[in-house]
Amino acid sequence: MATIIRRPVSGPAFPALFAEFDPFRVVEGLFRVHPTADASLRHAEFAPSFDVKETKDAFLFKADLPGVKESDLEISHNGNRLSIVGKREAEERKEGENYFMFERHFGSFQRTFTLPESADVEQIKAELHAGVLSLQIPKRVAAQPRKITISTSEGKKD
C-alpha cells in the first residue's frame, strides 16, 4: 500500500511561476473569447451527443434533446444514410435582465449516420419523450441470426 504525503511547495521558483497566472486569459486563449464578454458575442453550437447500440433485433439510437420541440425535429433517410436535423430556440432575453452566467447552448444541429445493410429503414420508429429522442431501427429478418437444425444420417439406407 502506498502512502501519499502532501507537502507544501516551497522555494523561490514556485511563487514566480504562478504570479502572473490569469485563468481568464487561459479561457480566452482556448476559446478565443473572454469569459465575461457579453453573451451575444459568444457563439457555441448546440450539438447533442448520441448513444448507438446494436441488439439482436435492432439498432437503437438515443439522444438528450432538452428543450427541442417535436416540430423542430426532422428525421429522414436516404438509402442507408440516417439524418437527424433539429434546433433549439434561445429563450427571449428582456431589457433590464442581468445574466450572471449564460452557459446553455442553442441553435441548429444536424447529425448523419451510415446504417449497415442489415437495417430495415422502412420500419424506423422514433419517439421524443421527456427530452430524450429514441430511434429503433429493426434488422431485416434475413439479416437476423437463425438457428439451423442439423439432421442426422443415422438410420438412412443408401
C-alpha positions in Angstrom: 0.0 0.0 0.0 1.3 3.4 -1.0 1.4 6.3 1.4 0.8 9.7 -0.2 2.1 12.7 1.7 1.3 16.1 0.5 3.9 18.7 1.3 3.7 22.4 0.7 5.7 23.5 -2.3 8.3 26.0 -1.3 11.2 27.7 -3.0 11.9 30.8 -5.0 10.7 29.4 -8.4 7.1 28.4 -7.3 5.6 31.9 -6.5 7.2 33.4 -9.6 5.8 30.7 -11.8 2.2 31.4 -10.9 2.4 35.1 -10.0 1.0 36.1 -13.4 -1.4 33.2 -13.9 -4.7 34.6 -15.2 -7.4 32.0 -15.6 -9.5 34.4 -17.7 -6.6 34.7 -20.2 -6.3 30.9 -20.4 -10.0 30.6 -21.3 -9.7 33.5 -23.7 -6.8 31.7 -25.4 -8.6 28.4 -25.6 -12.0 29.7 -26.9 -10.9 33.0 -28.5 -13.4 34.8 -26.3 -13.2 36.4 -22.9 -15.4 34.5 -20.4 -17.0 37.7 -19.1 -17.8 39.1 -22.6 -21.4 39.8 -23.5 -23.2 36.6 -24.2 -24.4 37.9 -27.6 -20.7 38.0 -28.7 -20.2 34.3 -27.8 -21.3 31.5 -30.2 -21.4 27.9 -29.2 -23.2 25.3 -31.2 -25.8 23.0 -29.8 -24.5 19.6 -30.7 -26.3 16.8 -28.9 -24.5 13.5 -28.2 -25.9 10.2 -29.3 -25.7 6.7 -27.9 -26.0 4.0 -30.6 -26.2 0.3 -29.7 -26.9 -2.9 -31.6 -29.1 -5.6 -30.1 -30.1 -8.9 -31.6 -33.1 -7.5 -33.3 -32.4 -3.8 -33.9 -30.2 -0.7 -33.8 -31.1 1.7 -31.0 -30.2 5.5 -31.1 -30.7 7.8 -28.1 -30.0 11.5 -27.7 -30.8 14.0 -25.0 -32.6 16.9 -26.6 -34.0 19.0 -23.8 -36.0 22.0 -25.0 -36.3 20.7 -28.6 -39.9 20.5 -29.8 -41.1 17.7 -32.0 -42.0 20.3 -34.6 -38.3 21.5 -34.7 -37.0 18.0 -35.3 -36.8 16.2 -38.7 -35.6 12.6 -39.2 -35.1 11.3 -42.7 -33.2 8.6 -44.5 -31.8 8.4 -48.0 -30.6 4.9 -48.8 -28.5 3.8 -45.9 -28.0 7.3 -44.5 -30.0 8.5 -41.5 -30.2 12.2 -40.9 -31.4 13.9 -37.8 -31.9 17.7 -38.1 -33.2 20.0 -35.4 -33.0 23.2 -33.5 -33.4 24.5 -30.0 -34.6 28.1 -29.8 -32.9 30.5 -27.4 -35.0 32.0 -24.6 -36.1 35.6 -25.1 -33.9 38.0 -23.2 -35.7 41.1 -22.0 -34.4 44.5 -21.4 -33.2 45.1 -17.9 -32.5 41.4 -17.1 -29.0 40.8 -15.9 -27.4 37.4 -16.6 -24.5 36.3 -14.5 -24.0 33.1 -16.5 -25.1 32.1 -19.9 -23.9 28.5 -20.5 -26.7 26.7 -22.3 -26.3 26.2 -26.0 -28.9 26.9 -28.6 -29.1 26.7 -32.4 -29.4 24.2 -35.1 -27.8 20.8 -35.4 -27.5 18.0 -37.9 -26.2 14.5 -37.4 -25.9 11.9 -40.1 -25.3 8.2 -39.6 -24.5 5.5 -42.1 -26.6 2.4 -41.4 -25.5 -1.1 -42.1 -27.1 -3.1 -44.9 -29.0 -5.2 -42.3 -31.0 -2.1 -41.1 -34.7 -2.1 -42.2 -35.1 1.6 -42.8 -38.7 1.2 -43.8 -39.6 0.2 -40.2 -37.9 3.0 -38.2 -39.7 4.1 -35.1 -39.0 7.4 -33.4 -40.2 8.8 -30.1 -39.5 12.0 -28.3 -40.3 11.7 -24.6 -39.2 13.9 -21.7 -36.4 15.5 -23.8 -35.0 12.1 -25.0 -35.1 11.1 -28.6 -35.2 7.3 -29.1 -35.0 5.7 -32.5 -35.4 2.0 -33.1 -34.3 0.6 -36.4 -35.1 -3.1 -36.7 -32.9 -5.5 -38.6 -34.1 -7.2 -41.7 -35.4 -10.7 -41.0 -32.9 -12.2 -43.4 -30.1 -10.5 -41.5 -31.1 -11.8 -38.1 -29.3 -14.8 -36.9 -31.3 -18.0 -37.0 -30.6 -21.4 -35.7 -30.0 -24.1 -38.3 -31.1 -27.6 -37.3 -28.8 -30.5 -38.1 -30.2 -33.7 -39.5 -28.6 -36.9 -38.7 -27.9 -39.5 -41.4 -28.3 -42.4 -38.9 -30.8 -45.0 -39.8 -30.9 -44.0 -43.5 -30.1 -46.6 -46.1 -28.1 -45.8 -49.2 
